[in-house]
Amino acid sequence: MTTTLEKPAKVAMNGVDVPTFVATLGVVKEQPEIAKFTFRANGEWLSGNHSRTSVSNFFGVMAEQQHKDTFSVESDHPQVLGATGNGMTPPEMLLAALSACITAGIGNIASIRQVKLQSVETTVEGDIDLVGLLGLDKSVRNGFSGIRATFRIKGDAPAEDLEKIVQQSVARSAVFDVITNGVPVSVAAIAN
């Protein structure tokens, strides 16, 4: 007599609806065209270096979609640079985006692997020399010369498995990909 062991069904974990996520992966595998998305951000200048950027809609699953709410973030430069300090600097937003993207992936991957997380803490730092940005030395780049990210993860799996979850999240991160591989950017200026 042969006994067949069935794998237990994957359950929701770490705030991720794993059964729905797994079903979504199956649908996308069968119909890959539904995975093409266009995200949008709309910004407005407020004063000085202060601006607000909002997101409310995007294209995905072959149709226009609406976020549950409109989300906004304000950006400014710090007071030590003659601004008002009313928000994160744009380079800090990039660091925050990297942190958020990899952290989201960690949550998804851990949940799919049925690893219960206790915590994920991140530190992301970027080095920038403002003499390039300020136009004082053309040999110095305008952006970061280096970025360091540390992810501290605790969960109910061995350390090696937890580290593999982080590595897999980095490998699948859209923001990490854009930062490390670049992407064509076109800019249109329209004066009214």
Phi, psi and omega in degrees: 000133179255133178256130177255126177264129177265141175291141176294147178296142177286139183243161176303140183204146176057028181082008179253128175282084187301314180302317179293319179298316179296319178297320178299316177303319179296317179296316180296323178298321180281332185225070187299338180296339179285351182271000180274116183240153169231115177266153183225149172225135180241125184244159174216139176283136179256307179183144178057239177262003187274128177218165177232134177239134182234151172232135179221332181220164180201168175255130178190156183055039174065025179201162173292139181234155179240131172296157177303322178223166169274129181251136182229151175222140178257144181233147178201178171253158183289161181299328180295347176252019175083013179255192184258352177066034183272015179178177176296153171284156176304319176298326176294325176298321178297317177297319178296321179296319178297314178300312183294320182294312181291322178297318177299317178298319178301315178300315180294311185295316178300319182293316177300322180277002179060040175259121179279124180269141171262322179196154170222120179237138183236150168226122179234125181235145176227137180262132180220138176253110187292350179296332175288309180301323181279359178075019183271341179211106184290347179277352180258128181295156181284331186258196181297141173268346178188149178230136177238131179233133177236130179241116177261119187235134175235134179195181185269045177221161177300153182308319181299319179292320178296319178295324177294326176297315178298314180300319178293322178296318177299317181297333182255000185287123177296318182291317176301317179299313181298317181293317187274336181249350182071169180203142177299136178232127174248143182233128175248135176248123182235111179270134179259000000 
